[in-house]
């Protein structure tokens, strides 16, 4: 019998985090990226819509951290979107939005982003200096 183990990540490190002042500002920026040929799907959970880029574990040191339960997002962009919508319309373009609420990691990331939606996003180093 094969043992199956689900081992969720223990830590998510976000290297760059950009909060947009409105859903319209975020979707307008992302529409430009899509029109340039880059495929993109927004994610939604906990009243936040966001897009992130995963740093793949392509080096030995990153693979070691990955296996220890640490994920890296190179960047995340987000805006508040209280109610889920399956698409956001920008001109003639429909940007798809996926409800990722069932995914615990993405839901927790959205909740973390939401708490930072009303104030500056500070690194842990800056937070330690201001505490």
C-alpha positions as CSV (number, residue, x, y, z in Angstrom):
1,X,0.0,0.0,0.0
2,X,1.3,3.5,-0.9
3,X,1.3,6.1,1.8
4,X,0.0,9.4,0.6
5,X,1.1,12.5,2.5
6,X,-0.3,16.0,2.0
7,X,2.4,18.4,3.2
8,X,1.2,22.0,2.8
9,X,3.9,24.7,2.8
10,X,4.9,26.1,6.1
11,X,5.9,29.6,4.9
12,X,5.2,31.8,2.0
13,X,7.7,34.6,1.2
14,X,6.5,37.4,-1.0
15,X,9.4,39.3,-2.4
16,X,7.4,42.2,-3.9
17,X,3.9,43.2,-3.0
18,X,1.9,45.9,-4.9
19,X,-1.5,47.1,-3.7
20,X,-3.6,48.9,-6.3
21,X,-6.0,51.6,-5.0
22,X,-8.9,50.1,-6.9
23,X,-10.0,47.0,-8.8
24,X,-10.3,49.3,-11.9
25,X,-6.6,50.3,-11.6
26,X,-5.5,46.7,-11.2
27,X,-7.6,45.4,-14.1
28,X,-6.5,48.2,-16.4
29,X,-2.8,47.4,-15.7
30,X,-3.4,43.7,-16.2
31,X,-5.3,44.3,-19.4
32,X,-2.2,45.9,-20.9
33,X,-0.2,42.8,-20.0
34,X,-2.8,40.5,-21.5
35,X,-2.9,42.5,-24.7
36,X,0.9,42.3,-25.0
37,X,0.4,38.5,-25.2
38,X,1.0,37.3,-21.6
39,X,-1.8,34.9,-20.4
40,X,-3.2,35.9,-17.0
41,X,-5.9,34.7,-14.7
42,X,-6.8,36.6,-11.5
43,X,-7.4,34.7,-8.3
44,X,-10.0,35.7,-5.7
45,X,-10.5,34.8,-2.0
46,X,-11.5,36.6,1.2
47,X,-12.6,39.8,-0.7
48,X,-9.3,40.2,-2.5
49,X,-8.4,39.7,-6.1
50,X,-4.7,39.0,-6.9
51,X,-2.1,37.7,-9.3
52,X,1.2,36.2,-8.2
53,X,4.3,34.8,-9.8
54,X,5.9,31.7,-8.2
55,X,9.7,31.5,-8.1
56,X,10.4,28.0,-9.3
57,X,12.9,25.9,-7.3
58,X,15.5,25.8,-10.1
59,X,18.6,25.9,-7.9
60,X,19.8,23.4,-5.2
61,X,19.2,26.0,-2.5
62,X,15.7,26.9,-3.6
63,X,14.8,23.2,-4.0
64,X,16.1,22.6,-0.4
65,X,13.9,25.4,0.9
66,X,10.9,24.2,-1.2
67,X,11.2,20.7,0.3
68,X,11.4,22.3,3.8
69,X,8.1,23.9,3.1
70,X,9.0,27.4,2.0
71,X,7.4,28.9,-1.1
72,X,8.6,32.1,-2.8
73,X,6.4,34.5,-4.8
74,X,8.5,36.9,-6.8
75,X,5.7,39.4,-6.9
76,X,2.0,39.8,-6.1
77,X,-0.4,42.5,-7.3
78,X,-3.8,42.9,-5.6
79,X,-6.9,45.0,-5.0
80,X,-9.9,44.7,-2.9
81,X,-12.9,43.0,-4.6
82,X,-15.5,42.4,-1.9
83,X,-17.8,40.2,-4.0
84,X,-16.6,37.4,-6.3
85,X,-17.2,37.9,-10.1
86,X,-16.0,35.3,-12.6
87,X,-14.8,38.0,-15.0
88,X,-13.7,41.6,-14.9
89,X,-14.5,43.6,-18.0
90,X,-11.9,46.1,-19.3
91,X,-13.2,47.6,-22.6
92,X,-13.8,44.6,-24.8
93,X,-11.5,42.4,-22.8
94,X,-12.8,40.0,-20.2
95,X,-10.2,39.0,-17.5
96,X,-11.1,35.7,-16.0
97,X,-11.2,35.4,-12.2
98,X,-11.0,32.1,-10.3
99,X,-12.4,31.6,-6.8
100,X,-9.5,30.0,-5.0
101,X,-11.2,30.1,-1.6
102,X,-11.0,26.3,-1.2
103,X,-7.2,26.4,-1.4
104,X,-6.0,27.1,2.2
105,X,-2.6,28.6,1.1
106,X,-4.2,31.0,-1.4
107,X,-7.0,31.8,1.0
108,X,-4.5,32.6,3.8
109,X,-2.4,34.7,1.4
110,X,-5.6,36.7,0.4
111,X,-6.5,37.2,4.0
112,X,-2.9,38.5,4.7
113,X,-3.1,40.8,1.7
114,X,-6.5,42.1,2.9
115,X,-5.1,43.1,6.3
116,X,-2.6,45.3,4.4
117,X,-5.1,46.9,2.1
118,X,-5.6,49.9,4.4
119,X,-2.1,50.7,5.4
120,X,1.5,50.6,4.1
121,X,3.0,47.2,3.4
122,X,6.1,46.9,5.5
123,X,8.8,44.3,5.3
124,X,9.3,42.3,8.5
125,X,12.6,44.2,9.0
126,X,10.8,47.6,8.8
127,X,8.0,46.3,11.1
128,X,10.6,45.3,13.7
129,X,12.2,48.8,13.6
130,X,8.8,50.5,14.1
131,X,7.5,48.2,16.9
